[in-house]
Amino acid sequence: MEFLYYFDEVFTLWAFSMLLLGTVFGLILGATPGLSPTMAVALAIPFTFKMEPAHGLILLGALYTSTVAGGAVSAILLKIPGAPANIATTLDGHAMAKNGDGKRALQLSFLASLFGGVAGVLLLIFTTPILAKWALVFGPSESFWIAILGVTIIGTLGSTSVIKGLLAGCIGLWISTIGFDDILGTQRFIFHSSLAGGINIIPALIGLFAIPQVIAMFAKGRSHEDMEVLEIKPHPLRKAIREVASSRRALGIGTAVGSMIGLIPGVGGQIAGLVAYDQTRNFSPERTKFGTGHPEGIIAAEAANNAMVGPSLVPLLTLSIPGSPTAAVLLGGLIIHGIFPGPNIFRDYPQVVWPFINSMLIGQVLMCVFGLMIAGAAAHVARVPRSVMAAVVLALAVFGSYSVQLSMDDVFVMLILGTGMYFLERYGYSAAPLVLGLILGPIAEGNFVEGAMIAAAQNGIGTYFFTGTLNLTMIAIVVGSIAYSVWLELKNRQVGGV
Amino acid sequence: MKKLLAGAAIALTTLAGIAQADGHANYPDRPIMLMVSYGAGGATDFQARIVTMTAGNDDALGMPIAIINKPGAGGRVGWNWLASQAEADGYTMGAYNIPHFIAQSVKGGVDYSAASFEPIANWGADPAVFVVAADSEFNSMADVVTWAKANPGKLTFSGAGLFVGHHIAALQIEKAAGVKMAYIPNKSGGSGAMKAVIAGDVMAGVNNLSDAFRARAAGTVKILGVADLERNSFMEDVPTMMEQGLNVDNASVNFRGVMVPKGTPQGVIDKLAAAVPAMFANSRVAGKMKAGGSPMHIMTRDEVLAMWAAREKTLKDLLAGL
């Protein structure tokens, strides 16, 4: 309970201003396509050079927390996930906004974020030693199977049929192999020098989600069909709170899966939301409603990606291992103030670490309050005519892609992928499985190659990947997950479905 | 007469100097970009941000330096870009890592070599160290070599990638000890390689001295040896490889510094070569680097040119058999 003594450090004028500043900017940056949490934190680090360590970290922590939640705004209103973590939010969030309930979707998303986020930070406070052990259990073989578990979701994500979902996933996996191979340095599918660095995930994400929208909006704008982008019905906050409070299954699965997977170094952050979404769907009696604007879909996805924030810091704080790109940037922020993370960090730097963690707890509340204010203002966004909105989104998409590494190449990649996606969407393919393939490809491949090399020096690939409790458990879940989708598909056919 | 000649010579050189500087007298008149070929948060990125933080001061360049990350394939993506696409106008610089980019160019398949770039100055030297998990049975390099001799090819040890400093050190250790071990390059670079050691995915690893220093302070690893000519001031208690009977020199030491693409005007190079080492020597920079456990080693352009040439020769010999 030591952390309780450090709450007053958060409520000093300086610390609290940093917290407010970080939260507000984080929400705005998070809602801007292309500005991922990693970049927001990296941009802020130079500003912390001259601050007190605790104040600097509070700013960084608040930014991390609120950029993750802010990504839901563009995911819901524009169907553009602010970062990979928000992909799952687009599935039901944007569908709900299309039905006129954008305000409700935003309210649900921020309330679920609050729940997941607070639960995640509490896990960080109370169970760090256990979580630290869990993070190290996942070696190359276990991480490989986690990625394969992600692959099994691909087929069932947002497309009109499993086959189309799998095809889109394959395209994504292929795109992920473009560029120099990360381990061996061999060149693959580099037809032009601008592809040498591979396809960066952020421009791809923006292109695949935003550009088909932009093209469709321009097309409709020209024909003067419904000039309003979205209708936004009023939705009382009371109702949203009751709705979230009663979705215990989505909150529970979202938070549990999000925090457990978010913890695994190098794997978690990007797929925690999607795996949680899929598991919630599997356990829901209203499975078929997912993807059509079902509240459980939004709640599970947002609870999961915010629940990840706290636990994802465990490997960083206790083992000095940054488990995600954002954590790597935060490590820089810690070291620059002479703070070396490790098992004794809570003993050696309590006056810095506890205010930092406490501020994330309070930051969750501030994030939710400001987020709900944004939800209230969303109706104004809805009044923007379609053609104007298309231009704004296109400008943001170009800006967001360019800003990742100040490169026009990324902008062209974004536009080309997006235009291709527009045509694919017309044939019933969807962007989510494609992006999932793009994310999972390198995780699966990298861990397989590393595992295979270790296995070659030890007992051989068969033993390395197919023995051990955790490996076998993961394999069982993978097989079960595939069998379940096949069974569902067959059942749907009998009923006369797709 | 001699005096007169000398005076004339000095006057001429000064005039020439002025004439040359004239074209670049205003340089830099806008912010300069520094390309780092590793991701944000990595050791190179982190140090580059610190050593350039005073660039905007009047006694440095008078213009800020912005860091741009172009990560991928152990740095190949960024250096390819710098060699083939970046403008050689003095407003695009790159961070170099020795021996990485020279080793990659010796191995082939990239668009650059040491001749593609002009060094400006060196800011740091991070030796490779040999680490094992805190609970490992190995307590010295002798233990490691004995085990590796008894189990040829079975001792797994991680490093940041292929043809980077860690890999060079690994090759040198194997050659010096006359054993075969299994080097496992990590996809996530140095931090991933360190995780593999701590988690027990591999039996040992080669890593950066600065990162190992922090990991040891955290109590998660033991450091068995430094691949350098002398012990390091950050860890006086850790013996060098040579002290432990392994003939491993400093060829794997990770030198970090700033360079520009070939073709950058000589006046600009001279101006940078004069100003940048002084900028690195700033006391605020030194303080931040020390706090972060990052060893500094400032070298001028001429010293770096000599170091590059020496490394290229060593690496050609070492990698010839691969």
Interface residues (C-beta under 8 A of the other chain):
Chain A: T38 M39 A42 I45 P46 F49 L136 V137 F138 G139 P140 G179 F180 D181 D182 I183 L184 G185 T186 Q187 S193 A196 G197 G198 P265 G266 P315 L319 S320 I321 P322 P325 A327 A328 V329 L330 L331 G332 I335 I336 H337 G338 F340 P341 G342 P343 N344 Q405 L406 S407 P442 G446 N447 V449 E450 M453 I454 A456 A457 Q458
Chain B: M33 G39 A40 G41 G42 D45 F46 R49 I50 M53 I68 N69 K70 P71 G72 A73 G74 R76 V77 N80 W81 S84 Q85 Q104 K107 G109 G153 K154 L155 T156 G161 L162 F163 A182 I184 P185 N186 K187 S188 S191 G192 M194 K195 A196 I198 A199 G200 D201 V202 R214 A215 A217 A218 G219 T220 K288 A291 G292 G293
